[in-house]
């Protein structure tokens, strides 16, 4: 399982990656405002790297349900100093739907574009990715952050997301994006009910047919509380760790998390067991 990023091939079959979440936002659902200044954000990024993060995902606009769109200039103000401050320390991802933000972040040192709109938002985004040779995460979302949890419906959630991935990959390749640079994210919690999320995770191996790295982001999300019986984001941490292990066993390769060290330990333990099977 190869992920090509800026011309370099990274092999993820035997060793998955932990992606540390770095929200430079005032309103993200569990850590909004904690790392709003560049200095605080950079310090937290360095802490996650020390804990074993393989890459850091920097975002300047919350995508929690009902969140508001952030003006381009404000988003740039939040993320570019952080990316410059962490450049050279590890791989960096820019979490944005705006092509101009992605382009500026890539110029500042980012390596990957994590686009929750799945390249369906800004029409210029695919060109930015293609021109730069960056890695790209194509995520599925029903609706947008403002509307996505307003009664999401699927006839068959796995089949419909599979169809989306097939079409999105075709569009990306037609725009000049190297298919080896693509990773796929089923978008847990983005336009899905807790039952949709459960079905997706149970059937995760269905998406291995695309032969692209699968990214899973479940850290602290509300559906964990639906199962575990808590609505406090920090108390959803151990259920999320358990899913890192389960999803690795089912083929996922990249795990987007808030707490790096325990997820990394769960990932390495799972891989040790699977490698010895």
Secondary structure, 3 states (H helix, E strand, C coil): CEEEECCEEEECCCCCEEEEEEECCCCCCCCCCCCCCHHHHHHHHHHHHHCCCCEEEEECCCCCCCCCCCCHHHHHHHHHHHHHHHCCCCEEEEECCCHHHHHHHHHHCCCEEEECCCCCCCCCHHHHHHHHCCEEEEECCCCCCCCCCCCCCCCCHHHHHHHHHHHHHHHHHHCCCCHHHEEEECCCCCCCCHHHHHHHHHCHHHHHHHCCCEEECCCCCHHHHHHHCCCCHHHHHHHHHHHHHHHHHCCCCEEEECCHHHHHHHHHHHHHHHHCC
